[in-house]
Amino acid sequence: MKSQKYLPFFSLLHREISRFFKVAAQTVLTPMINSSLYLLIFGISLGPSIHIEGGISYLAFLIPGLVMMACLNNSFQNSSSSVVGAKFGGDLEDLKSAPLTPQNLIWAYSLGALTRGLIVGSLTFLVGEIFFYVSEGHWLAVQHPLILMVFLVIGSFTFSQLGISVAFWAKTFDQLSAVSGFVLLPLIYLGGVFYSVSNLHPFWQAVSRSNPLLYLINGVREGILGTSDVQMPLAFAVALAGFLVTHALAYWSLKKGSYLRW
């Protein structure tokens, strides 16, 4: 009986995972090509002229940031595009009649987005490892696997549930694209993917430290390289707070949205 109770949840989760695998060239291959270009242009071509404190090569510094960027971007895109597509396709009303609670719906979409985010993030890391081996002659070792996974999972869940909230708010695909392009992407780029906060002017350091994505990205950097621009307890606290806020927003969006009311 218990397995029957969770059958609708796992069916929706299976549909979410199958959905992005059907267009793997768009959802998986394209992010890998983008990451390869970043690594080639910034890590290989410009990297030798960029100094990072602690004796770390710029290529090694860049890889964790790209891994987290790929993970966050794909988690957001997966959940938001799925909800928007279902909303304008009329599928959300069908979900209301299914034995699914708002939490079931949130976690099914979130776990599907997490799966895509981790797959793309892992492939990005694999591509980075190849570039690093060709450039340095040895593999880049992961220093703290548990820290790495914690921040990847929290970051993916945060952005997937943010994607759910934005998708319920957006009335058109253009509004969804605007949030992704004009809000989230700048926050990711200014979150320390391509630069170390310690190299900035004190004023810009303060500005960067007000960006919550700085703590997610540096959490992954700590997990891979064993070094970070922020303290890990603070980074974990900010990451957890961000997850709780976006989860509350996602739940509120489902409860108050005009397309679904429980």
C-alpha positions as CSV (number, residue, x, y, z in Angstrom):
1,M,0.0,0.0,0.0
2,K,2.8,2.4,0.8
3,S,4.4,1.9,-2.6
4,Q,1.1,2.7,-4.2
5,K,0.9,5.9,-2.2
6,Y,4.2,7.2,-3.7
7,L,3.5,5.9,-7.2
8,P,2.3,9.3,-8.6
9,F,5.3,11.0,-7.1
10,F,7.8,8.6,-8.7
11,S,5.9,8.7,-12.0
12,L,6.2,12.5,-12.1
13,L,9.9,12.2,-11.2
14,H,10.5,9.6,-13.9
15,R,8.8,11.9,-16.4
16,E,11.0,14.8,-15.4
17,I,14.2,12.8,-15.9
18,S,13.0,11.2,-19.1
19,R,12.0,14.7,-20.5
20,F,15.6,16.1,-20.5
21,F,17.2,12.9,-21.6
22,K,15.0,13.0,-24.8
23,V,16.7,16.3,-25.8
24,A,20.1,15.4,-24.4
25,A,21.9,17.3,-27.2
26,Q,20.3,20.5,-25.8
27,T,20.3,19.8,-22.1
28,V,23.6,17.9,-21.7
29,L,25.8,18.4,-24.8
30,T,25.4,22.2,-25.2
31,P,26.5,22.9,-21.6
32,M,29.6,20.7,-22.1
33,I,30.6,22.6,-25.2
34,N,30.1,26.0,-23.3
35,S,32.3,24.8,-20.5
36,S,34.9,23.6,-22.9
37,L,35.0,27.0,-24.5
38,Y,35.4,28.7,-21.1
39,L,38.2,26.4,-20.2
40,L,40.0,26.9,-23.5
41,I,39.7,30.7,-23.6
42,F,40.1,31.6,-19.9
43,G,41.9,28.6,-18.4
44,I,44.3,27.7,-21.2
45,S,44.8,30.9,-23.2
46,L,44.6,33.5,-20.5
47,G,45.2,31.4,-17.4
48,P,49.1,31.6,-17.3
49,S,48.9,35.4,-17.1
50,I,46.5,35.4,-14.2
51,H,47.9,35.1,-10.6
52,I,45.9,33.3,-7.9
53,E,47.0,33.4,-4.3
54,G,48.2,30.1,-2.7
55,G,50.1,28.9,-5.8
56,I,47.0,27.5,-7.5
57,S,46.9,27.7,-11.2
58,Y,44.0,29.7,-12.7
59,L,42.8,26.6,-14.6
60,A,42.4,24.7,-11.3
61,F,40.7,27.8,-9.8
62,L,38.3,28.0,-12.7
63,I,37.1,24.4,-12.8
64,P,35.1,24.4,-9.5
65,G,33.3,27.6,-10.5
66,L,32.3,26.2,-13.9
67,V,31.1,23.0,-12.3
68,M,28.8,25.0,-9.9
69,M,27.7,27.3,-12.6
70,A,26.7,24.4,-14.9
71,C,24.9,22.7,-12.0
72,L,22.9,25.8,-10.9
73,N,22.0,26.9,-14.5
74,N,20.7,23.5,-15.5
75,S,18.8,23.0,-12.3
76,F,17.0,26.3,-12.8
77,Q,16.4,25.7,-16.5
78,N,15.0,22.2,-15.9
79,S,12.4,23.0,-13.3
80,S,11.4,26.4,-14.7
81,S,11.0,25.2,-18.3
82,S,9.0,22.1,-17.1
83,V,6.6,24.2,-15.0
84,V,6.1,26.9,-17.7
85,G,5.6,24.3,-20.4
86,A,3.0,22.5,-18.2
87,K,1.3,25.8,-17.3
88,F,0.8,27.0,-20.9
89,G,0.1,23.4,-22.1
90,G,-2.7,23.0,-19.5
91,D,-1.0,20.0,-17.8
92,L,-0.9,21.7,-14.4
93,E,-4.7,21.4,-14.0
94,D,-4.3,17.6,-14.6
95,L,-1.7,17.4,-11.8
96,K,-4.3,19.0,-9.4
97,S,-6.6,16.0,-10.0
98,A,-3.7,13.5,-9.3
99,P,-3.0,12.3,-5.8
100,L,-0.1,14.8,-5.4
101,T,0.5,17.3,-2.6
102,P,2.3,20.6,-3.2
103,Q,5.4,19.1,-1.5
104,N,5.2,16.0,-3.8
105,L,5.2,18.3,-6.8
106,I,8.0,20.5,-5.5
107,W,10.3,17.6,-4.7
108,A,9.5,15.7,-7.9
109,Y,10.5,18.8,-10.0
110,S,13.4,19.5,-7.7
111,L,14.9,15.9,-7.8
112,G,14.5,15.9,-11.6
113,A,16.4,19.2,-11.8
114,L,19.0,17.9,-9.3
115,T,19.6,14.9,-11.6
116,R,20.2,17.1,-14.6
117,G,22.3,19.5,-12.6
118,L,24.6,16.8,-11.2
119,I,24.9,15.1,-14.6
120,V,26.0,18.3,-16.3
121,G,28.2,19.3,-13.4
122,S,29.9,16.0,-13.4
123,L,30.5,16.1,-17.2
124,T,31.8,19.6,-16.8
125,F,34.3,18.4,-14.1
126,L,35.3,15.6,-16.4
127,V,36.0,18.0,-19.2
128,G,38.0,20.2,-16.8
129,E,40.0,17.2,-15.6
130,I,41.0,16.5,-19.2
131,F,42.1,20.1,-19.8
132,F,43.9,20.1,-16.5
133,Y,45.8,16.8,-17.3
134,V,46.8,18.0,-20.7
135,S,48.0,21.3,-19.3
136,E,49.6,20.2,-15.9
137,G,50.4,16.6,-16.6
138,H,48.4,15.2,-13.7
139,W,44.8,14.9,-12.6
140,L,43.1,17.4,-10.3
141,A,42.3,15.6,-7.0
142,V,39.1,16.3,-5.1
143,Q,40.2,17.3,-1.6
144,H,36.8,17.1,0.3
145,P,34.2,15.0,-1.6
146,L,31.6,15.4,1.2
147,I,31.8,19.2,1.1
148,L,31.6,19.1,-2.7
149,M,28.5,17.0,-2.7
150,V,26.7,19.0,0.1
151,F,27.1,22.3,-1.8
152,L,26.2,20.9,-5.2
153,V,23.0,19.3,-3.8
154,I,22.0,22.4,-1.8
155,G,22.8,24.7,-4.7
156,S,20.8,22.5,-7.2
157,F,17.8,22.3,-4.9
158,T,17.9,26.0,-4.3
159,F,17.9,26.9,-7.9
160,S,15.4,24.2,-8.9
161,Q,12.9,25.5,-6.4
162,L,13.7,29.1,-7.4
163,G,12.9,28.0,-11.0
164,I,9.5,26.7,-9.8
165,S,8.7,30.0,-8.1
166,V,9.7,32.1,-11.1
167,A,7.9,29.8,-13.6
168,F,4.6,30.2,-11.6
169,W,5.1,34.0,-11.5
170,A,6.0,34.4,-15.2
171,K,3.1,35.1,-17.5
172,T,5.2,34.6,-20.7
173,F,8.3,32.8,-21.8
174,D,10.0,36.2,-22.2
175,Q,9.5,37.0,-18.6
176,L,11.2,33.7,-17.6
177,S,14.1,34.4,-20.0
178,A,14.4,37.9,-18.6
179,V,14.8,36.6,-15.0
180,S,17.4,34.1,-16.1
181,G,19.4,36.5,-18.3
182,F,19.2,39.7,-16.4
183,V,19.1,38.5,-12.8
184,L,20.5,35.0,-12.3
185,L,23.2,34.9,-14.8
186,P,24.9,38.1,-13.6
187,L,24.7,36.9,-10.0
188,I,26.4,33.7,-11.1
189,Y,29.1,35.5,-13.0
190,L,29.7,37.9,-10.2
191,G,29.7,35.1,-7.6
192,G,33.4,34.4,-8.0
193,V,33.4,31.9,-10.9
194,F,36.1,33.7,-12.8
195,Y,37.9,35.7,-10.0
196,S,39.0,35.5,-6.4
197,V,37.4,38.0,-4.0
198,S,40.8,38.6,-2.4
199,N,42.0,40.2,-5.5
200,L,39.3,42.9,-5.5
201,H,39.3,46.4,-4.0
202,P,37.8,46.4,-0.5
203,F,34.6,48.1,-1.7
204,W,34.0,45.4,-4.4
205,Q,34.9,42.7,-1.9
206,A,32.0,43.9,0.3
207,V,29.7,44.0,-2.8
208,S,30.7,40.4,-3.8
209,R,30.2,39.1,-0.2
210,S,26.6,40.4,-0.4
211,N,26.0,37.9,-3.3
212,P,24.7,34.6,-1.8
213,L,26.1,32.7,-4.8
214,L,29.6,33.5,-3.8
215,Y,29.2,31.1,-0.9
216,L,27.8,28.3,-3.0
217,I,30.6,28.6,-5.5
218,N,33.3,28.8,-2.9
219,G,31.8,25.8,-1.2
220,V,32.4,23.8,-4.3
221,R,35.9,25.3,-4.6
222,E,36.7,24.2,-1.1
223,G,35.4,20.7,-1.9
224,I,37.7,20.4,-4.9
225,L,40.7,22.5,-4.2
226,G,40.7,22.6,-0.4
227,T,40.8,26.5,-0.4
228,S,38.1,29.1,-0.4
229,D,37.6,32.9,-0.1
230,V,35.0,32.4,2.7
231,Q,34.7,30.4,5.9
232,M,32.9,27.1,5.4
233,P,30.5,27.5,8.4
234,L,29.4,30.8,7.0
235,A,29.1,29.4,3.5
236,F,27.0,26.5,4.7
237,A,24.7,28.8,6.8
238,V,24.1,31.1,3.8
239,A,23.5,28.1,1.4
240,L,21.1,26.5,3.8
241,A,19.2,29.8,4.4
242,G,19.0,30.3,0.6
243,F,17.5,26.8,0.2
244,L,14.9,27.4,3.0
245,V,13.8,30.7,1.4
246,T,13.5,29.3,-2.1
247,H,11.6,26.3,-0.8
248,A,9.1,28.5,1.0
249,L,8.7,30.6,-2.2
250,A,8.1,27.5,-4.2
251,Y,5.5,26.2,-1.8
252,W,3.8,29.6,-1.6
253,S,3.8,29.8,-5.4
254,L,2.0,26.5,-5.7
255,K,-0.5,27.4,-3.0
256,K,-1.3,30.8,-4.3
257,G,-0.8,30.4,-8.0
258,S,-3.7,31.0,-10.3
259,Y,-3.1,27.8,-12.1
260,L,-3.1,25.4,-9.2
261,R,-5.0,25.7,-5.9
262,W,-5.0,22.9,-3.2
